[in-house]
Amino acid sequence: MMRPMADTVPLEQGSLDGEQSVLDDERGESHSSDSPRISDSAGLANGGKVDLGRIERAVREILVAVGEDPEREGLVDTPARVARLYAELFSGLREDPRQHLKKFFTEKYDEVVLVRDISFNSTCEHHLLPFMGRAHIGYLPDGKVAGLSKLARVVEVVSRRPQVQERMTEQIANLLEQELNAKGVAVVVEATHTCMTIRGVRKPGSLCVTSAMKGLFRSNLSTRSEIMQLIYGERR
């Protein structure tokens, strides 16, 4: 007998648009510019809630499609578990990371601020498999200094979406540049992608590194070299 489906779970509204990346087949098939993208209005037809029941029904269909029995003991609660999992993993779709940068401090400080090794877990939008790693965020203040924990919170919100690493990196950099009016922003993200390590080419140990440089970090070579030295210098 089919188990009753769960209700919907409300989440906060608000998300960022990002540029559509085109990646090789190991991370997903290329899509045309006409492909649907997640935007601020995505999923709001049901009041901005995650439809847990719909996810449960879909998971049951997947289990049946691969030849499993969704009613056997080990799988009977799996659809509900997976539904709750996706509600958690994609919670960033309905949360606006800008809220964490609204509170700042006025300081006469114009040197580099850098937070290294901010751990994160995200989901590749091409195969819905996790990628995880570390983000390094640096900026040159222009009178506004954010609390260090707020930078980590921005990474946490942005990472909890189906996406590609390139877009995640760019979104974080744009947020800091816009909300803090920083003279320069540097974001470097390093991640292991399970869509490349457990399937397809199967290359464990591989690492994807992306960067987004804004303002002085983009236009001034010495400033850019300084931030990269601060991030990596002692590790090489």
C-alpha positions in Angstrom: 0.0 0.0 0.0 1.3 3.4 -0.9 2.3 5.5 2.1 0.8 9.0 2.6 2.8 11.8 1.2 4.2 14.6 3.3 3.1 18.2 3.2 5.0 21.1 1.7 7.7 22.8 3.6 7.9 26.6 3.5 11.1 28.3 2.6 12.2 32.0 2.4 11.9 33.6 -1.0 14.6 35.3 -3.0 17.5 34.1 -5.1 20.1 35.3 -7.5 20.2 34.9 -11.3 23.4 33.7 -12.7 25.0 33.2 -16.1 24.4 29.8 -17.8 27.6 27.9 -18.0 28.4 25.4 -20.7 30.4 22.4 -19.5 31.7 19.3 -21.0 29.9 16.0 -20.9 31.6 14.7 -17.8 29.6 17.3 -15.8 26.5 17.4 -18.0 25.2 17.9 -21.4 25.5 21.3 -22.9 22.3 23.4 -23.0 21.3 26.1 -25.3 20.6 29.6 -24.1 16.9 28.7 -24.3 17.2 26.2 -21.5 15.1 27.0 -18.4 17.1 28.6 -15.6 16.4 29.0 -11.9 15.4 32.5 -11.2 13.7 34.6 -8.5 10.3 33.3 -9.6 11.2 29.6 -9.8 8.9 27.4 -7.8 6.7 30.2 -6.5 3.6 28.7 -8.1 3.0 26.6 -4.9 3.6 29.6 -2.6 7.4 29.3 -2.4 7.2 25.9 -0.7 8.9 22.6 -1.5 6.4 20.1 -2.6 7.5 17.1 -0.6 4.7 14.9 -1.8 5.6 15.4 -5.4 9.3 14.6 -4.7 8.2 11.4 -2.9 6.1 10.3 -5.9 9.0 10.9 -8.2 11.4 9.0 -6.1 9.0 6.0 -6.0 8.9 6.1 -9.8 12.7 6.1 -10.0 12.9 3.1 -7.7 10.3 1.2 -9.8 12.1 2.3 -13.0 15.5 0.8 -11.9 13.8 -2.5 -10.9 13.4 -2.0 -7.2 10.4 -2.6 -4.9 9.6 0.7 -3.1 7.4 -1.2 -0.6 10.2 -3.4 0.7 11.3 -2.7 4.3 14.6 -0.9 3.4 13.0 1.4 0.9 9.5 2.1 2.2 10.6 5.4 3.9 13.2 6.3 1.3 11.0 8.7 -0.7 10.1 10.7 2.3 13.8 10.8 3.4 14.9 12.0 -0.1 12.2 14.7 -0.1 13.4 16.1 3.1 17.0 15.8 1.8 16.2 18.0 -1.3 14.4 20.5 0.9 17.5 20.9 2.9 20.1 20.8 0.0 18.2 23.4 -2.0 17.1 25.7 0.8 19.2 28.5 -0.7 16.8 28.8 -3.6 14.4 30.7 -1.3 16.9 32.6 0.8 18.5 35.8 -0.2 22.2 35.9 0.8 22.2 39.7 0.6 20.5 39.8 4.0 23.8 38.7 5.6 25.6 41.7 4.1 23.1 44.4 5.2 24.9 44.7 8.6 28.3 46.2 8.2 30.8 48.4 10.2 32.3 51.7 9.1 36.0 51.4 9.4 39.0 53.4 8.0 40.7 50.3 6.6 41.8 49.9 3.0 43.9 46.8 3.0 43.0 43.2 2.1 40.4 41.3 4.2 40.6 37.6 3.5 38.8 34.6 4.9 40.3 31.3 3.7 39.0 27.8 3.7 35.3 28.3 4.1 33.9 24.8 3.6 30.8 24.2 1.6 28.7 21.4 0.0 26.7 22.1 -3.1 24.9 20.1 -5.9 25.8 19.9 -9.6 22.8 20.9 -11.6 23.6 18.5 -14.4 23.5 15.2 -12.5 22.2 16.3 -9.1 25.4 14.9 -7.5 27.3 16.7 -4.8 30.4 18.8 -5.2 32.2 20.0 -2.1 35.2 22.0 -1.2 36.5 25.3 0.1 35.9 29.0 -0.8 38.4 31.8 -0.2 37.0 35.3 -0.1 39.0 38.5 -0.1 38.0 42.1 -0.6 39.4 45.6 -0.4 37.0 47.7 1.8 36.0 51.2 0.9 34.7 52.3 4.3 32.4 49.2 4.8 33.7 46.1 6.7 31.4 43.0 7.0 31.5 40.6 9.9 33.7 37.7 9.1 31.0 35.1 9.8 28.7 36.9 7.4 31.0 35.9 4.5 30.7 32.3 5.5 26.9 32.6 5.7 26.8 34.0 2.2 28.8 31.0 0.9 26.4 28.7 2.8 23.3 30.2 1.3 24.6 30.4 -2.3 26.0 26.8 -2.1 22.6 25.3 -1.3 21.3 25.4 -4.8 21.5 23.2 -7.9 24.3 25.0 -9.9 27.7 24.9 -11.5 30.8 26.0 -9.7 31.5 28.8 -12.1 28.2 30.5 -11.4 28.5 30.0 -7.7 31.9 31.7 -7.7 30.7 34.7 -9.8 27.5 35.2 -7.7 29.5 35.4 -4.4 31.9 37.9 -6.0 29.1 40.1 -7.4 27.3 40.1 -4.0 30.3 41.4 -2.2 31.1 44.0 -4.8 27.5 45.3 -4.9 26.6 45.2 -1.2 29.9 46.4 0.3 30.8 48.7 -2.6 34.3 47.2 -2.3 37.2 48.5 -4.3 38.1 45.0 -5.2 36.7 41.5 -4.6 38.5 38.1 -5.1 36.7 34.8 -4.8 38.5 31.5 -5.4 36.6 28.2 -5.1 38.2 24.7 -5.0 35.9 21.7 -5.2 35.8 18.0 -5.8 32.9 17.0 -8.1 31.4 13.5 -7.6 29.9 13.6 -11.1 33.6 13.3 -12.2 34.9 11.0 -9.5 32.2 8.3 -9.1 30.8 8.2 -12.7 31.9 8.9 -16.2 35.6 9.4 -16.4 36.0 8.4 -12.7 39.0 10.4 -11.6 39.1 10.6 -7.8 41.5 13.3 -6.5 40.7 15.7 -9.3 40.0 19.3 -8.2 38.2 22.1 -10.0 39.4 25.6 -9.2 37.4 28.7 -10.3 38.0 32.4 -9.6 36.2 35.7 -9.9 38.1 38.9 -9.7 36.4 42.3 -9.5 37.7 45.9 -9.3 41.3 46.4 -8.4 41.9 42.6 -8.2 41.0 42.4 -11.8 42.7 45.6 -13.1 45.8 45.7 -11.0 48.2 42.8 -11.5 50.2 43.5 -8.3 47.0 43.6 -6.2 45.8 40.4 -7.8 49.2 38.7 -7.1 49.0 39.8 -3.5 45.6 38.1 -2.9 46.7 34.9 -4.6 49.9 34.9 -2.5 47.8 35.3 0.7 45.6 32.4 -0.4 48.2 30.0 -1.6 51.7 31.3 -0.8 52.6 29.2 2.2 51.0 26.1 0.8 53.1 25.8 -2.3 
